[in-house]
Amino acid sequence: MSASKIILITGVSSGFGRALAQQALAAGHTVVGTVRSEQARRDFEALAENAAHARVLDVTDFDAIDATVAGIEANVGPIDVLVNNAGYGHEGVMEESPLSEMRRQFDVNVFGAVAMMKAVLPFMRSRRRGHILNITSMGGYITMPGIAYYCGSKFALEGISESLGKEVKPLGIHVTAVAPGSFRTDWAGRSMIRTPRSIADYDALFDPIRQAREEKSGKQLGDPRKAARAMLAAIDSEQPPAHLLLGSDALALVRNKLSDLEKEIDAWETVTVSTDG
């Protein structure tokens, strides 16, 4: 294992955030986790005396983020790794889902992550080292009916991660977009926001999808502890990847998407190149 690092993880109360924090602490790293309540703060800090630190922070409280990060730098130490894990899933047919739910989805999954990155970058830049991991999703590559806002947010975070990675690589900073498939987290359970159904035309398509997702929740193939170990491998790497898929389902679905996209590009190539000149 490489040297001990200070890792800042947003959303450590459950799911990937909790699993990664526990694995990182076990590997000898110092972890600062963001939580949403004082009770959650106490619970997290009880995991490891002097190594587990928590800060109460909502990633959509953009005005509080800079001060929180500066406080961590001053009181815990230099942040070596930021893991943008805080996020949730929105499920709903797009026509039925109000714009307010899209704004909330993007505020947490995109704007919150970007605000965290902007807060840590001046420190990482001054040290000419650092690593940012953004937890995206296979939904940042593939799409399914009924999660348009969620996929939109993850496509956005994938694009931002890749572009930022090119900006900061010359400064010694790495950016990795980690795209999990289906894992046994609360994503499809208590943390998912579901828009009520209202338009019967979508029943035949969407009702079976919603039912299957609810039935599968908690029984998914992916093990969050193994995902955490995979992320630690990326953190320990001298040359971490810009993109990291997690799970055999993500691998198969993304490869199929890329193959279908290539076929469609080929089929329309004549039209595509007809616009030159």
Secondary structure, DSSP 8 states (H G I E B T S, - for coil): -----EEEEE--SSHHHHHHHHHHHHTT-EEEEEESSHHHHHHHHTTSTTTEEEEE--TT-HHHHHHHHHHHHHHT----EEEE-----EEB-GGGS-HHHHHHHHIIIIIIHHHHHHHHHHHHHHHT-EEEEEE--GGGT---TTBHHHHHHHHHHHHHHHHHHHHHGGGTEEEEEEEE-SBSSSTTTTT-EE-----GGGHHHHHHHHHHHHHHTT--SB-HHHHHHHHHHHHH-SS--SEEEESHHHHHHHHHHHHHHHHHHHHTHHHHHTT--
